[in-house]
Amino acid sequence: MATTFDARPAAPPLLDRLSAPKAVLILVALMWVPLTLYVMAGRNLGVLQPYILLPAIPATLILYVLAVRAWRESWTAVIGATLVFFWLLMAVSAPYLPLLDPNKPIAPFVLPFSHGKVGDTFFWLGTDFKGRDMLSRTVWGCQRVIVWGVTATVVAYVVGTLFGLIAGYLSGWWDELITFFGNVLLSFPVMVLFIVVLNYLGPSGFNIVIAVTFASAPAIMRIVRGLTLDIKSRDYVFAAQTRGERPFYIMIFELLPNVRGPIIVDACLRLGYTTVAITTLTFLGLGLQPPDPDWGLMIKEAAKTAMLFRFSYMLIIPALSVSTLILGFNLMADGLREISLRD
């Protein structure tokens, strides 16, 4: 009896299929779009609000597995990704965790790992001076910091990258005009520029995006411009010009893919800077506004109470939360730089 063999190639493993660029983009969209809608639209979602974050939880876990698998050559990047994805997982799963209402006063000044005087409620991280649960406020507070920080950084990169490509590729008066305005904005101290923009427009999440774009886009533009000047004389650019491709096509499909490496590394670092900026602006009263919890707001509210060592946990807990998120972004940047140097 003749033996038959199946000549069809074996299907790639599941993780290999999920690592494809299109699959990764879909997973990022499944994680990020619901989270952004939940934070920005909130109660306007109506009956969808309790369910909108459900697809974001498995998407976040899968993206973490893919990140660890792709960056396993660098433990620095893996540790950074673990810190960042921990807070992302907290952000997307906050509505489904058994947490107390973050805005409901229960029992003020309850120390961590103790019971309050009301009922048998156990407070893992204590309560603040208004009696609100610190654990709930810490978990819920990461949502607004992450969403507005990443959104502001992405918008700044879109604007800065676009103008950097135009200035570097078209050169001439385009380069002179864009560079001049970029240098004017860079001449302002970053925090002063934030304060000026937010004092004029008013404190809100959307205005923070505008302020971060004004402050960060010029520096991003200069990075992309320098990279574009270096690679625009390469053979593949000349080949595209010979085919008669338009400048916009060349900038987006020929130049941008070849400058994305340094941009991704810089983006991880800039995410940390933006997180610090948002927290600082909220502390100054120019950032995200109450009543919803936010790490900067928690630090601001605890500033006076935490002067007593007994209640210093009110300040230490949100400060450590901010620090771990920023540390995660910085470690990811260092790890990705290590990986890029090995390639």
PLY file of the C-alpha trace (Angstrom):
ply
format ascii 1.0
element vertex 343
property float x
property float y
property float z
element edge 342
property int vertex1
property int vertex2
end_header
0.00 0.00 0.00
1.46 3.33 -1.07
2.01 5.96 1.57
0.85 9.44 0.72
2.42 12.58 2.09
0.73 15.94 2.51
2.78 18.42 0.46
1.10 21.44 2.01
3.37 23.48 4.29
2.58 23.31 7.98
0.64 26.25 9.36
2.82 28.63 11.39
2.40 28.51 15.19
-0.23 30.78 16.70
2.31 33.20 18.19
4.04 33.53 14.82
0.74 34.45 13.19
-0.06 36.92 15.97
3.40 38.50 15.56
2.59 39.59 12.00
2.35 43.40 11.65
-1.36 43.37 10.75
-2.21 41.13 13.71
-0.23 43.35 16.09
-2.03 46.45 14.81
-5.39 44.75 15.36
-4.40 43.78 18.91
-3.21 47.32 19.67
-6.51 48.69 18.34
-8.49 46.20 20.46
-6.59 47.35 23.53
-6.25 51.07 22.91
-9.51 52.15 21.24
-11.82 50.83 24.00
-9.57 52.26 26.73
-9.46 55.66 25.04
-13.23 55.72 24.54
-13.79 54.67 28.14
-11.62 57.48 29.51
-12.60 60.25 27.07
-16.29 59.44 26.54
-17.04 57.82 29.89
-20.69 57.99 30.81
-21.66 59.04 27.29
-21.17 55.42 26.23
-24.45 54.49 27.89
-25.17 50.76 28.00
-21.84 49.99 26.30
-19.76 51.35 29.18
-19.71 48.16 31.32
-18.66 45.98 28.38
-16.45 48.13 26.17
-13.19 47.17 27.90
-13.77 43.41 27.77
-11.86 42.81 24.47
-8.99 44.99 25.73
-8.04 42.55 28.52
-7.04 39.53 26.34
-5.50 41.89 23.77
-3.27 43.39 26.46
-2.16 39.98 27.72
-1.39 38.74 24.19
0.59 41.89 23.39
2.65 41.39 26.55
3.46 37.80 25.57
4.45 38.97 22.08
6.63 41.76 23.50
8.47 39.37 25.85
8.93 36.90 22.98
10.27 39.56 20.61
12.53 41.28 23.16
13.79 38.22 25.05
17.34 39.07 23.94
17.29 42.03 26.33
16.18 41.56 29.93
16.13 45.33 30.27
13.40 45.59 27.65
11.48 42.66 29.18
11.50 44.24 32.64
10.40 47.57 31.16
7.61 45.92 29.19
6.47 44.07 32.34
6.12 47.33 34.28
4.32 49.11 31.45
1.96 46.22 30.67
1.17 45.77 34.35
-0.29 49.27 34.45
-1.96 48.78 31.08
-3.61 45.64 32.41
-4.75 47.53 35.52
-6.16 50.28 33.32
-8.24 47.99 31.10
-9.40 45.68 33.90
-10.18 48.31 36.58
-13.99 48.19 36.07
-14.01 44.40 36.57
-11.78 44.19 39.66
-13.37 43.90 43.14
-12.48 47.46 44.10
-14.30 50.01 46.23
-15.71 53.20 44.73
-12.62 55.44 44.29
-14.64 58.61 45.00
-16.71 57.37 47.96
-15.60 58.49 51.45
-15.60 55.57 53.88
-13.22 56.09 56.80
-10.48 58.76 56.77
-6.84 58.16 57.76
-6.97 54.36 57.83
-3.41 53.01 57.63
-2.43 50.39 55.02
-3.14 46.71 55.79
-5.74 47.48 58.42
-9.50 47.56 58.97
-11.54 50.71 59.10
-13.86 51.59 61.94
-16.88 51.17 59.65
-17.78 47.53 58.99
-15.25 44.81 58.22
-13.67 46.43 55.16
-9.95 45.71 54.85
-7.90 48.48 53.25
-4.80 47.09 51.55
-3.27 50.53 50.92
-5.24 52.51 53.51
-7.47 55.52 52.88
-6.76 59.19 52.25
-7.75 62.21 54.36
-11.26 62.10 52.86
-11.70 58.41 53.59
-11.38 57.18 49.98
-9.72 53.83 49.30
-6.13 54.35 48.13
-5.95 51.05 46.23
-9.03 51.91 44.16
-7.79 55.42 43.45
-4.35 54.15 42.44
-5.72 51.56 40.01
-8.36 53.87 38.52
-5.88 56.76 38.40
-3.58 54.99 35.96
-6.27 55.12 33.27
-6.20 58.88 32.76
-2.41 59.19 33.04
-1.79 56.45 30.45
-4.48 57.48 27.97
-3.74 61.20 27.93
0.04 60.67 28.11
0.16 58.24 25.20
-2.38 60.24 23.17
-0.40 63.46 23.63
2.86 61.74 22.68
1.35 60.10 19.58
-0.11 63.39 18.34
3.23 65.13 18.92
5.00 62.40 16.94
2.56 62.59 14.05
3.04 66.35 13.79
6.79 66.31 14.40
7.46 63.41 12.04
5.42 64.96 9.24
7.20 68.30 9.43
10.59 66.58 9.86
10.07 64.54 6.68
8.99 67.65 4.76
11.92 69.72 6.00
14.49 66.98 5.37
13.27 65.76 1.99
12.05 68.94 0.29
14.80 71.15 1.78
15.00 74.73 0.45
12.56 77.26 1.88
10.46 74.44 3.36
13.41 73.46 5.54
14.23 77.05 6.49
10.63 77.93 7.43
9.92 74.78 9.45
13.30 74.89 11.21
12.80 78.57 12.11
9.43 77.98 13.77
10.78 74.86 15.48
13.69 76.82 16.92
11.32 79.53 18.16
9.25 76.98 20.08
12.37 75.23 21.39
13.63 78.53 22.80
10.85 78.42 25.43
11.43 76.34 28.58
9.14 73.32 28.33
7.25 73.87 31.58
6.81 77.58 30.82
5.34 76.66 27.43
2.98 74.17 29.10
1.81 76.77 31.60
1.31 79.47 28.94
-0.74 77.19 26.67
-2.89 75.76 29.48
-3.45 79.16 31.10
-4.74 80.43 27.77
-6.79 77.37 26.76
-7.79 76.14 30.21
-6.98 72.88 32.05
-8.30 69.72 30.35
-7.04 66.52 28.78
-7.45 67.77 25.22
-5.57 70.98 26.00
-2.75 68.90 27.51
-2.46 67.16 24.12
-2.12 70.58 22.44
0.47 71.76 24.99
2.57 68.58 24.66
2.43 68.87 20.86
3.72 72.45 20.98
6.52 71.46 23.37
7.59 68.10 21.89
6.91 68.29 18.14
9.86 70.67 17.38
12.40 68.32 18.99
10.87 65.33 17.18
10.96 67.31 13.93
14.69 67.92 14.31
15.39 64.22 14.93
13.37 63.11 11.90
14.82 65.90 9.74
18.39 64.78 10.53
17.57 61.14 9.78
15.85 62.12 6.52
18.81 64.21 5.37
21.04 61.19 5.97
18.99 58.65 3.96
17.35 60.70 1.21
20.34 60.12 -1.08
20.05 56.32 -0.85
19.50 54.20 -3.97
15.95 53.16 -3.11
14.93 56.84 -2.92
16.48 57.52 -6.34
14.67 54.43 -7.67
11.34 55.78 -6.43
12.07 59.16 -7.98
12.93 57.47 -11.27
9.60 55.64 -11.23
7.92 59.04 -11.00
6.59 58.66 -7.46
5.26 61.79 -5.79
7.18 63.36 -2.87
4.44 62.45 -0.39
4.64 58.78 -1.43
8.42 58.77 -1.09
8.29 60.37 2.37
5.66 57.98 3.74
6.58 54.68 2.06
10.33 55.01 1.42
11.76 57.33 4.08
9.50 56.81 7.11
9.97 53.00 7.38
13.74 53.51 7.41
13.76 56.05 10.24
11.27 54.29 12.50
13.91 52.56 14.66
15.36 55.67 16.33
11.87 57.18 16.48
10.49 54.21 18.46
13.36 54.38 20.96
12.91 58.13 21.39
9.13 57.66 21.74
9.59 55.36 24.74
11.74 57.98 26.46
9.33 60.78 25.55
6.41 58.82 26.98
8.18 59.01 30.33
8.73 62.77 29.96
5.06 63.27 29.07
3.93 61.25 32.08
6.04 63.45 34.34
4.66 66.58 32.64
1.01 65.52 33.03
1.53 64.60 36.68
3.31 67.90 37.37
0.64 69.95 35.59
-2.11 68.19 37.54
-0.19 68.89 40.75
-0.12 72.60 39.76
-3.86 72.57 39.01
-3.38 72.93 35.23
-3.81 69.31 34.21
-6.52 66.69 34.62
-9.34 67.84 36.87
-11.26 66.10 39.69
-13.39 64.28 40.74
-12.02 61.25 38.86
-8.82 59.90 40.46
-5.47 60.72 38.96
-1.95 60.17 40.29
-0.97 63.84 40.05
-4.16 64.85 41.83
-3.51 62.27 44.57
-0.02 63.70 45.10
-1.42 67.25 45.22
-4.13 66.35 47.74
-1.69 64.45 49.97
1.10 67.05 49.90
0.22 68.65 53.24
-1.11 65.59 55.06
1.94 63.51 54.12
4.21 65.89 56.03
3.31 63.70 59.02
5.32 60.50 58.63
2.37 58.42 59.83
0.37 59.46 56.74
3.24 59.63 54.25
1.79 56.60 52.45
-0.77 58.93 50.84
2.09 60.58 48.94
4.41 57.58 48.53
1.83 55.29 46.85
0.96 57.56 43.86
4.57 58.73 43.59
5.79 55.11 43.34
3.08 54.39 40.76
4.28 57.23 38.56
7.90 56.19 39.06
7.32 52.56 38.06
5.48 53.57 34.87
8.24 56.01 33.89
10.91 53.43 34.77
9.14 50.95 32.51
9.19 53.34 29.55
12.88 54.16 30.13
13.90 50.51 30.44
12.00 49.69 27.26
13.90 52.45 25.46
17.27 51.20 26.75
16.44 47.60 25.86
15.27 48.46 22.34
18.46 50.44 21.82
20.51 47.42 22.90
18.61 45.19 20.50
19.01 47.63 17.60
22.78 47.81 18.17
23.06 44.02 18.00
21.21 43.80 14.67
0 1
1 2
2 3
3 4
4 5
5 6
6 7
7 8
8 9
9 10
10 11
11 12
12 13
13 14
14 15
15 16
16 17
17 18
18 19
19 20
20 21
21 22
22 23
23 24
24 25
25 26
26 27
27 28
28 29
29 30
30 31
31 32
32 33
33 34
34 35
35 36
36 37
37 38
38 39
39 40
40 41
41 42
42 43
43 44
44 45
45 46
46 47
47 48
48 49
49 50
50 51
51 52
52 53
53 54
54 55
55 56
56 57
57 58
58 59
59 60
60 61
61 62
62 63
63 64
64 65
65 66
66 67
67 68
68 69
69 70
70 71
71 72
72 73
73 74
74 75
75 76
76 77
77 78
78 79
79 80
80 81
81 82
82 83
83 84
84 85
85 86
86 87
87 88
88 89
89 90
90 91
91 92
92 93
93 94
94 95
95 96
96 97
97 98
98 99
99 100
100 101
101 102
102 103
103 104
104 105
105 106
106 107
107 108
108 109
109 110
110 111
111 112
112 113
113 114
114 115
115 116
116 117
117 118
118 119
119 120
120 121
121 122
122 123
123 124
124 125
125 126
126 127
127 128
128 129
129 130
130 131
131 132
132 133
133 134
134 135
135 136
136 137
137 138
138 139
139 140
140 141
141 142
142 143
143 144
144 145
145 146
146 147
147 148
148 149
149 150
150 151
151 152
152 153
153 154
154 155
155 156
156 157
157 158
158 159
159 160
160 161
161 162
162 163
163 164
164 165
165 166
166 167
167 168
168 169
169 170
170 171
171 172
172 173
173 174
174 175
175 176
176 177
177 178
178 179
179 180
180 181
181 182
182 183
183 184
184 185
185 186
186 187
187 188
188 189
189 190
190 191
191 192
192 193
193 194
194 195
195 196
196 197
197 198
198 199
199 200
200 201
201 202
202 203
203 204
204 205
205 206
206 207
207 208
208 209
209 210
210 211
211 212
212 213
213 214
214 215
215 216
216 217
217 218
218 219
219 220
220 221
221 222
222 223
223 224
224 225
225 226
226 227
227 228
228 229
229 230
230 231
231 232
232 233
233 234
234 235
235 236
236 237
237 238
238 239
239 240
240 241
241 242
242 243
243 244
244 245
245 246
246 247
247 248
248 249
249 250
250 251
251 252
252 253
253 254
254 255
255 256
256 257
257 258
258 259
259 260
260 261
261 262
262 263
263 264
264 265
265 266
266 267
267 268
268 269
269 270
270 271
271 272
272 273
273 274
274 275
275 276
276 277
277 278
278 279
279 280
280 281
281 282
282 283
283 284
284 285
285 286
286 287
287 288
288 289
289 290
290 291
291 292
292 293
293 294
294 295
295 296
296 297
297 298
298 299
299 300
300 301
301 302
302 303
303 304
304 305
305 306
306 307
307 308
308 309
309 310
310 311
311 312
312 313
313 314
314 315
315 316
316 317
317 318
318 319
319 320
320 321
321 322
322 323
323 324
324 325
325 326
326 327
327 328
328 329
329 330
330 331
331 332
332 333
333 334
334 335
335 336
336 337
337 338
338 339
339 340
340 341
341 342
